[in-house]
Amino acid sequence: RWCGRGAAGSNPLPPIPIDPETAMLRVVEDTVFESLLAYEPPTTDGPGRFAAGLASSWRISSDGHEVRLVLREGVSFHDGRAFTAQDAQFSLDAVRAPSGRAGSWRGLLADVVSVDIWGPYDLRLTLRRPNAYVLRALAEVPMLPAHVYKSADAARNRAPVGTGPYRFVRWEQGVRISLHPDHRKRSIPITR
């Protein structure tokens, strides 16, 4: 049955382990970071669609082998540094790297052959073959500041820096993660 119990009289299925720290990291990912595109879910008015995120516009070539993105200018990370095509390239290449811990995102970008910078706010992805999952990846992969995460110490970074509506304040491991609304952005209220 859907409720997680077996046939009548049998033992229930074991509980699915949910790691609270993993759940909290997802909250941080969705509030401290932003992606190049956003996904707007279906409504009664129509199907879901991709919308502008850190990329103000994007265009897919007629043969589906190239995705060009124009990034929003004037966006800065919580540490004050500007978000540019270099950060977007770094973030996408980090996901594509075989040594990275990107999970399912790497598979979504499997057909990306290269991520090239065409200008400070202009990015081009070249694809081996057309693949709509690339747009999904662009709506999920968090954009990281290359100046923070490029170093070897980045894996131990416990103070994430992003562009999202909330700025990271503190992590008391196993207790809480503290975020503060970024005064430059419209922050969605988070309740306790």
C-alpha positions in Angstrom: 0.0 0.0 0.0 0.9 3.6 -0.4 1.1 4.2 3.3 4.2 2.1 3.6 2.7 -1.0 5.1 2.9 -4.4 3.4 0.1 -6.9 3.1 -2.4 -7.1 5.9 -0.8 -8.5 9.0 2.8 -8.0 7.8 5.4 -5.8 9.4 5.5 -2.2 8.1 8.4 -1.2 5.9 11.4 0.2 7.7 11.4 4.0 8.1 13.2 6.0 5.5 16.1 7.7 7.2 16.0 11.5 6.7 19.2 13.2 7.7 18.3 16.6 9.3 21.6 18.1 8.2 21.0 17.2 4.6 17.6 18.7 4.8 19.0 21.9 6.3 21.7 22.1 3.6 18.9 22.0 1.0 17.3 25.0 2.8 20.6 26.8 2.5 21.0 25.8 -1.1 17.6 27.2 -2.0 17.9 30.5 -0.1 21.6 31.4 0.0 22.3 30.5 -3.6 20.6 31.2 -6.9 20.8 29.4 -10.3 21.0 30.8 -13.9 17.4 29.9 -14.6 14.3 29.5 -12.4 11.6 26.9 -12.8 8.0 28.1 -12.5 5.8 25.1 -11.8 2.5 24.5 -13.6 -0.6 26.4 -12.6 -4.2 26.2 -13.5 -3.3 28.8 -16.2 -0.8 26.6 -18.0 2.2 24.3 -17.9 5.5 24.9 -16.0 8.2 26.9 -17.7 11.7 28.1 -17.3 12.2 31.8 -16.3 15.0 34.2 -15.8 17.2 33.7 -12.8 20.8 35.0 -12.7 20.6 34.8 -16.5 18.4 37.6 -17.9 17.9 35.7 -21.1 18.9 32.6 -23.0 18.7 31.3 -26.5 19.0 27.8 -27.9 20.4 27.4 -31.4 18.1 26.1 -34.1 20.1 22.8 -34.1 20.0 22.5 -30.3 23.7 22.2 -30.0 24.3 25.6 -28.3 22.8 27.5 -25.4 23.7 31.2 -25.1 23.0 32.9 -21.8 23.2 36.6 -21.0 23.7 37.2 -17.3 22.1 39.9 -15.2 24.5 42.8 -14.6 24.8 44.4 -11.2 24.4 41.2 -9.2 26.8 40.7 -6.3 27.6 37.9 -3.9 27.0 38.4 -0.2 30.7 39.3 0.2 30.2 42.2 -2.2 32.1 40.8 -5.2 30.3 40.9 -8.6 28.7 37.8 -10.2 30.1 37.3 -13.7 30.4 34.7 -16.4 33.6 33.5 -14.8 31.6 32.4 -11.7 28.9 30.7 -13.9 31.6 28.9 -15.9 33.3 27.8 -12.7 30.1 26.5 -11.2 29.0 24.5 -14.3 32.5 23.1 -14.8 32.7 22.1 -11.1 29.5 20.1 -11.6 30.8 18.5 -14.8 34.2 17.5 -13.2 34.4 13.8 -12.6 36.1 14.4 -9.2 33.2 16.6 -8.0 30.3 15.7 -5.7 27.6 16.9 -8.0 25.2 14.0 -7.8 22.4 14.0 -10.3 23.4 17.4 -11.7 26.4 15.9 -13.5 24.1 13.6 -15.5 21.9 16.5 -16.5 24.9 18.2 -18.0 26.4 15.1 -19.5 25.9 16.4 -23.1 27.7 19.7 -22.4 31.0 19.6 -24.2 32.2 23.0 -23.1 31.2 26.1 -21.2 32.8 29.2 -22.8 32.9 32.8 -21.7 32.1 35.3 -24.5 32.1 38.4 -22.3 31.8 39.4 -18.7 28.1 38.6 -18.8 27.8 36.3 -21.8 28.2 32.5 -21.6 27.9 29.8 -24.3 27.3 26.1 -23.6 28.2 23.7 -26.5 26.3 20.4 -26.5 27.2 17.1 -28.0 23.5 16.7 -29.0 20.3 18.5 -28.1 19.3 17.8 -24.5 16.4 19.5 -22.7 17.8 18.4 -19.3 20.5 21.0 -19.7 17.8 23.7 -19.0 16.7 21.8 -15.9 20.3 21.8 -14.7 20.6 25.5 -15.3 17.6 25.9 -13.1 19.0 23.8 -10.3 22.8 24.2 -10.1 23.7 26.9 -7.6 26.1 29.6 -8.8 29.2 29.7 -6.7 31.7 32.5 -6.4 34.9 31.2 -8.0 37.0 33.5 -5.8 35.7 31.6 -2.7 35.3 28.0 -4.0 38.3 27.6 -6.3 40.8 27.0 -3.5 41.6 23.6 -2.1 40.1 24.7 1.2 36.7 25.2 -0.3 35.5 21.6 0.6 35.9 22.6 4.2 34.0 25.9 3.8 31.3 26.0 6.4 30.2 29.6 5.6 28.6 29.6 2.1 28.6 32.7 0.0 25.9 33.1 -2.6 23.7 35.7 -4.3 20.3 34.6 -2.9 17.8 36.4 -0.8 19.3 35.2 2.4 22.9 35.6 3.6 24.5 32.9 5.7 25.3 33.9 9.3 26.3 30.9 11.3 26.1 27.1 11.4 26.0 25.4 14.8 26.4 21.8 13.6 23.6 19.6 14.7 21.7 22.5 16.2 20.9 25.3 13.7 21.8 27.2 10.6 21.3 31.0 10.9 20.4 33.0 7.9 19.7 36.7 7.6 17.6 38.4 4.9 19.8 40.2 2.3 18.6 43.9 2.4 19.3 44.1 -1.4 16.7 41.4 -2.3 13.1 40.5 -1.7 13.4 37.8 0.9 10.8 35.1 1.4 9.9 34.8 5.1 11.2 31.6 6.7 9.3 30.5 9.8 10.6 28.4 12.6 
